[in-house]
Amino acid sequence: MVKIKIKKINDTAITPTRGSEYAAGYDLYANFNEDLCLIYPHGVLKVPTGVAMAIPDGNFGAVFARSGAATKQGLRPANCVGVIDSDYRGEIIVALRNDTDTIQEVRRGERIAQIVIMPYSSVEFEEADELDSTARGSGGFGSTDKKYEQLSMFE
């Protein structure tokens, strides 16, 4: 098991937890000064977690929606998936978006998102005149269902 150092920014911060032994994500908790904050319809609220962490080199923290918050409250990270780089040492803040037509409440201590620690590959881009060919070629946006035919933008 990889150990990750965390720093609580204040006394009310909650260490990330996971819901079960095999859960990939660790829940992040709202850490406002207030007991409650509102997110207006289709609005975004930056939610502090009160936690900073030292993610190991070669990894990053991917911040995803919690399925319960997304389906029951319509709340998700505004950027869909947040990326916390391994050299970032500041407080993790989650920009939550309210996708509903009603005001949503977020309470201090509530689980707001989940972070998954993931490895990544460092790459170097090299320009080329041609790329290796594949069966798929340049087909995209649903092209695998169309046997690699070129799609128009209006299909």
C-alpha positions, 0 to 999 in steps of 0.5 A: 500500500502506498502512503500519502502524506496529508496536511490538514489546513485547519482543525475541522478538515477530514482525512479522505476516506473510502467507503469499502476495502476495495473502493478505488476512490477516497471521499473528499469532504467540504470544509467551509467556515460556514455550516452550509453553502448554497449552489445556485441552479447551473452555478459553480461553487469552489468548495475547500476540503481543508486538505493538502497532500503529497502525491507521489511522483509518477502519479496524480490525483483524479477528482471525480464526482460521487455517484450519489451526489451526481444522481441525487443532487445533480452535483459534479466537479465543474471540470468533470475530472479534476487533476491534482499534480504531484508537485501541487502542495496547496489545499485541494479545492473542488469546483462543484457544479449544480446541473439542476434547476433548483438550489442545492445545499452543501454542508460542512463535513459532507462528502463532495467528490472522490479522489483516485490516485493514478499513475501516468506516463511522461511523454515527449512529442515527436512530429512526424509526416505520417503515423502508423496505420491501423484498422480504425484509421482516423474514424472517430465520434462513433465511427466504430459502429459504422465500420470505420466510415467517415462521418459528416458533422451532421450525422 
